Amino acid sequence: MQDFAFGCSAIRSDFARQTADNVRFFHLAHRL
C-alpha cells in the first residue's frame, strides 16, 4: 500500500511538472 501511495505521489509530481511546462509554453505562445 505504501508503494502504491509513493507511485501515485510520483505520478502526481510528474504531472504537475508537465502541467507547469505546458502553462509556461502557453504563456510564451500567447505572448507572440
KEKOLFI-745368 format. One record per atom (N, C-alpha, C, CB): residue number from 0; y, z, x. Coordinates in nm, 4 decimals. Glycine has a CB too. Example, Ala and Ser with C-alpha at 12.3 -4.5 7.8 and 13.67 -1.06 7.14 Angstrom:
# residues 2
+-----+----------+----------+----------+
!   n !       py !       pz !       px !
+-----+----------+----------+----------+
!   0 !  -0.5690 !   0.7800 !   1.3190 !
!   0 !  -0.4500 !   0.7800 !   1.2300 !
!   0 !  -0.3300 !   0.7800 !   1.3200 !
!   0 !  -0.4473 !   0.9046 !   1.1308 !
!   1 !  -0.2250 !   0.7080 !   1.2850 !
!   1 !  -0.1060 !   0.7140 !   1.3670 !
!   1 !   0.0030 !   0.7870 !   1.2900 !
!   1 !  -0.0598 !   0.5725 !   1.4084 !
+-----+----------+----------+----------+
//
This chain:
# residues 32
+-----+----------+----------+----------+
!   n !       py !       pz !       px !
+-----+----------+----------+----------+
!   0 !  -0.1195 !   0.0000 !   0.0832 !
!   0 !   0.0000 !   0.0000 !   0.0000 !
!   0 !   0.1256 !   0.0000 !   0.0874 !
!   0 !   0.0000 !   0.1218 !  -0.0945 !
!   1 !   0.1215 !   0.0753 !   0.1964 !
!   1 !   0.2389 !   0.0768 !   0.2843 !
!   1 !   0.2585 !  -0.0605 !   0.3486 !
!   1 !   0.2242 !   0.1859 !   0.3937 !
!   2 !   0.1473 !  -0.1254 !   0.3859 !
!   2 !   0.1587 !  -0.2578 !   0.4455 !
!   2 !   0.2221 !  -0.3548 !   0.3460 !
!   2 !   0.0204 !  -0.3092 !   0.4907 !
!   3 !   0.1832 !  -0.3407 !   0.2176 !
!   3 !   0.2376 !  -0.4284 !   0.1144 !
!   3 !   0.3887 !  -0.4066 !   0.1014 !
!   3 !   0.1672 !  -0.4033 !  -0.0214 !
!   4 !   0.4303 !  -0.2797 !   0.1006 !
!   4 !   0.5727 !  -0.2482 !   0.0893 !
!   4 !   0.6482 !  -0.3019 !   0.2111 !
!   4 !   0.5941 !  -0.0954 !   0.0753 !
!   5 !   0.5867 !  -0.2891 !   0.3286 !
!   5 !   0.6522 !  -0.3380 !   0.4508 !
!   5 !   0.6681 !  -0.4898 !   0.4440 !
!   5 !   0.5707 !  -0.2976 !   0.5775 !
!   6 !   0.5645 !  -0.5591 !   0.3947 !
!   6 !   0.5723 !  -0.7047 !   0.3826 !
!   6 !   0.6813 !  -0.7454 !   0.2848 !
!   6 !   0.4377 !  -0.7623 !   0.3381 !
!   7 !   0.6919 !  -0.6709 !   0.1740 !
!   7 !   0.7945 !  -0.7031 !   0.0740 !
!   7 !   0.9335 !  -0.6839 !   0.1336 !
!   7 !   0.7777 !  -0.6151 !  -0.0524 !
!   8 !   0.9536 !  -0.5749 !   0.2071 !
!   8 !   1.0852 !  -0.5488 !   0.2657 !
!   8 !   1.1164 !  -0.6555 !   0.3706 !
!   8 !   1.0906 !  -0.4065 !   0.3287 !
!   9 !   1.0151 !  -0.6994 !   0.4451 !
!   9 !   1.0368 !  -0.8030 !   0.5467 !
!   9 !   1.0759 !  -0.9338 !   0.4792 !
!   9 !   0.9099 !  -0.8229 !   0.6337 !
!  10 !   1.0068 !  -0.9671 !   0.3699 !
!  10 !   1.0385 !  -1.0906 !   0.2980 !
!  10 !   1.1787 !  -1.0800 !   0.2384 !
!  10 !   0.9334 !  -1.1188 !   0.1866 !
!  11 !   1.2122 !  -0.9605 !   0.1861 !
!  11 !   1.3431 !  -0.9421 !   0.1239 !
!  11 !   1.4536 !  -0.9587 !   0.2277 !
!  11 !   1.3526 !  -0.8034 !   0.0569 !
!  12 !   1.4347 !  -0.9021 !   0.3466 !
!  12 !   1.5379 !  -0.9120 !   0.4501 !
!  12 !   1.5516 !  -1.0572 !   0.4968 !
!  12 !   1.5044 !  -0.8193 !   0.5701 !
!  13 !   1.4375 !  -1.1278 !   0.5084 !
!  13 !   1.4423 !  -1.2678 !   0.5489 !
!  13 !   1.5133 !  -1.3507 !   0.4426 !
!  13 !   1.3003 !  -1.3222 !   0.5738 !
!  14 !   1.4868 !  -1.3209 !   0.3147 !
!  14 !   1.5518 !  -1.3929 !   0.2050 !
!  14 !   1.7019 !  -1.3656 !   0.2059 !
!  14 !   1.4904 !  -1.3522 !   0.0688 !
!  15 !   1.7394 !  -1.2408 !   0.2351 !
!  15 !   1.8818 !  -1.2052 !   0.2404 !
!  15 !   1.9506 !  -1.2818 !   0.3535 !
!  15 !   1.8995 !  -1.0519 !   0.2602 !
!  16 !   1.8808 !  -1.2925 !   0.4666 !
!  16 !   1.9387 !  -1.3665 !   0.5797 !
!  16 !   1.9559 !  -1.5131 !   0.5412 !
!  16 !   1.8492 !  -1.3536 !   0.7069 !
!  17 !   1.8557 !  -1.5702 !   0.4747 !
!  17 !   1.8639 !  -1.7100 !   0.4322 !
!  17 !   1.9789 !  -1.7291 !   0.3340 !
!  17 !   1.7310 !  -1.7552 !   0.3682 !
!  18 !   1.9920 !  -1.6350 !   0.2404 !
!  18 !   2.0990 !  -1.6444 !   0.1411 !
!  18 !   2.2348 !  -1.6374 !   0.2094 !
!  18 !   2.0861 !  -1.5324 !   0.0361 !
!  19 !   2.2486 !  -1.5499 !   0.3075 !
!  19 !   2.3755 !  -1.5379 !   0.3795 !
!  19 !   2.4080 !  -1.6697 !   0.4502 !
!  19 !   2.3698 !  -1.4214 !   0.4819 !
!  20 !   2.3070 !  -1.7329 !   0.5104 !
!  20 !   2.3299 !  -1.8608 !   0.5777 !
!  20 !   2.3711 !  -1.9664 !   0.4760 !
!  20 !   2.2033 !  -1.9061 !   0.6542 !
!  21 !   2.3062 !  -1.9664 !   0.3579 !
!  21 !   2.3401 !  -2.0648 !   0.2550 !
!  21 !   2.4823 !  -2.0444 !   0.2048 !
!  21 !   2.2414 !  -2.0563 !   0.1381 !
!  22 !   2.5209 !  -1.9182 !   0.1850 !
!  22 !   2.6559 !  -1.8887 !   0.1374 !
!  22 !   2.7580 !  -1.9324 !   0.2416 !
!  22 !   2.6716 !  -1.7380 !   0.1061 !
!  23 !   2.7296 !  -1.9045 !   0.3679 !
!  23 !   2.8215 !  -1.9433 !   0.4755 !
!  23 !   2.8357 !  -2.0956 !   0.4782 !
!  23 !   2.7711 !  -1.8904 !   0.6136 !
!  24 !   2.7222 !  -2.1662 !   0.4674 !
!  24 !   2.7252 !  -2.3129 !   0.4690 !
!  24 !   2.8015 !  -2.3659 !   0.3477 !
!  24 !   2.5815 !  -2.3705 !   0.4712 !
!  25 !   2.7807 !  -2.3016 !   0.2322 !
!  25 !   2.8501 !  -2.3453 !   0.1104 !
!  25 !   3.0002 !  -2.3297 !   0.1258 !
!  25 !   2.8012 !  -2.2658 !  -0.0118 !
!  26 !   3.0434 !  -2.2183 !   0.1843 !
!  26 !   3.1867 !  -2.1954 !   0.2033 !
!  26 !   3.2436 !  -2.2991 !   0.3006 !
!  26 !   3.2129 !  -2.0514 !   0.2556 !
!  27 !   3.1683 !  -2.3301 !   0.4058 !
!  27 !   3.2163 !  -2.4300 !   0.5020 !
!  27 !   3.2278 !  -2.5660 !   0.4340 !
!  27 !   3.1216 !  -2.4386 !   0.6248 !
!  28 !   3.1266 !  -2.6020 !   0.3554 !
!  28 !   3.1277 !  -2.7321 !   0.2874 !
!  28 !   3.2385 !  -2.7354 !   0.1819 !
!  28 !   2.9897 !  -2.7610 !   0.2220 !
!  29 !   3.2616 !  -2.6229 !   0.1155 !
!  29 !   3.3640 !  -2.6178 !   0.0110 !
!  29 !   3.5030 !  -2.6305 !   0.0727 !
!  29 !   3.3529 !  -2.4865 !  -0.0700 !
!  30 !   3.5178 !  -2.5820 !   0.1953 !
!  30 !   3.6478 !  -2.5885 !   0.2613 !
!  30 !   3.6825 !  -2.7330 !   0.2958 !
!  30 !   3.6487 !  -2.5012 !   0.3883 !
!  31 !   3.5814 !  -2.8152 !   0.3199 !
!  31 !   3.6048 !  -2.9561 !   0.3516 !
!  31 !   3.6391 !  -3.0321 !   0.2247 !
!  31 !   3.4814 !  -3.0186 !   0.4205 !
+-----+----------+----------+----------+
//
